[in-house]
Amino acid sequence: MNTEMVISIAEKGIYTIIIVCAPLLLLALGIGLAVSIFQATTQIQEQTLAFVPKIVGVMVGMIFFGPWMLETIITYTIDIFTNLTRFVG
């Protein structure tokens, strides 16, 4: 196993993590921005108002994006285990 192979494996892993996490993070960002604009407009400064919609949105996002996220992670894991002999030997 040489340096280029290690860098390639790490690059694929980081890319997979970013791709899997991005939908939920962007969903939480959008909900947080919308709630913040609503709070600034109405001058309501309740902390739970920003927290609860994000949790609900991320949970709905996990239900919606969950199968795709799981498939992406499983594909990466199968790729790693399939090429394990090439990495070690």
Secondary structure by P-SEA (a helix, b strand, c coil): ccaaaaaaaaaaaaaaaaaaaaaaaaaaaaaaaaaaaaaaaacccccccccaaaaaaaaaaaaaaaaaaaaaaaaaaaaaaaacccccc
